[in-house]
Amino acid sequence: MDISAEEILAEIGPVQEVLDAHDGVVNVLDTTDGNIMLSLDGGCNGCSSTPMTAMQIYYSLKKLEPVNDVIFVNGELPDYMRTFIDQKMAKESAEGNSSADADEEPQGEIV
């Protein structure tokens, strides 16, 4: 199952709202075989928050069934951040969506 550029942009909508306020732009360059190629342009160029923005986008998109990988062509997502998200998602998957006990860590999204 393929995913369209429109579906990608819809999924990152909350991030795009913040980018709009700072003249940032997400460009979907390719979605072939579930490998999403993006660039963060406009106000993102030179912004110190760009890696965190890329991390949130990566986390959001990797949750989608048809997405195999998310590649930032400008290198906005450092390897250590990618590894952190992959480990977090593996832990979430292993734990499942069970109801939270008092002893469990709170669940949520990276903001």
C-alpha positions in Angstrom: 0.0 0.0 0.0 1.4 3.3 -1.1 1.1 6.6 0.8 0.6 9.9 -0.9 2.3 13.3 -0.3 -1.1 14.6 0.8 -1.4 11.9 3.5 2.1 12.6 4.7 1.4 16.3 5.1 -1.9 15.6 6.8 -0.2 13.4 9.3 2.4 16.1 10.2 -0.3 18.8 10.4 0.3 19.8 14.0 4.0 20.3 13.3 3.2 22.2 10.1 1.2 24.7 12.1 4.3 25.5 14.2 6.4 25.7 11.1 3.9 28.1 9.4 4.5 30.5 12.3 8.2 30.4 11.6 8.1 30.3 7.8 9.2 26.6 7.8 8.2 24.3 5.0 8.1 20.5 4.7 8.6 19.3 1.2 7.7 15.7 0.4 10.1 14.7 -2.3 9.3 11.0 -2.7 7.1 8.3 -1.2 8.2 5.3 -3.3 7.8 1.9 -1.5 7.0 3.6 1.8 10.4 5.3 1.9 9.5 8.9 2.6 12.0 11.5 1.5 11.5 15.0 3.0 13.3 18.3 3.2 12.8 21.0 5.7 13.2 24.3 4.1 12.4 28.0 4.5 12.7 29.1 8.1 14.1 25.6 9.0 17.4 26.4 7.3 19.8 27.3 10.0 17.2 26.9 12.8 18.5 25.3 16.0 15.1 23.6 16.5 15.2 21.8 13.2 16.5 18.4 14.6 13.7 18.4 17.1 11.1 19.2 14.4 12.6 16.3 12.3 12.4 14.0 15.3 8.7 14.7 15.8 7.9 14.2 12.1 9.9 11.0 12.1 8.0 9.7 15.1 4.6 10.6 13.7 5.3 9.1 10.3 6.9 5.9 11.5 3.6 5.0 13.2 1.9 4.7 9.8 1.6 1.2 8.4 2.8 1.9 4.9 5.9 3.9 6.0 9.1 1.9 6.0 11.6 4.8 6.6 11.7 8.6 6.7 14.7 10.2 5.2 15.6 13.9 5.6 17.6 14.8 2.5 19.2 17.8 4.3 20.4 15.6 7.2 18.1 17.3 9.7 17.7 14.1 11.9 20.9 13.0 13.5 21.5 9.3 13.9 21.3 9.4 17.7 17.8 10.9 17.5 16.7 8.3 15.0 18.0 5.5 17.3 16.3 7.1 20.3 12.9 7.1 18.4 13.3 3.6 17.1 14.1 2.3 20.6 11.1 4.2 22.0 8.8 2.8 19.4 10.1 -0.8 19.9 9.5 -0.4 23.7 6.0 0.9 23.1 5.3 -2.0 20.7 6.6 -4.6 23.2 4.5 -3.1 26.0 1.4 -2.9 23.8 -1.4 -0.6 24.6 -2.2 -2.0 28.0 -3.9 0.2 30.6 -1.5 2.2 32.7 -0.7 1.0 36.2 0.6 3.3 38.9 4.1 1.8 38.5 4.3 2.3 34.7 5.8 5.4 33.1 3.3 7.8 31.6 2.7 7.4 27.9 2.6 10.2 25.4 4.2 11.7 22.3 7.4 13.6 22.0 6.6 17.2 21.8 
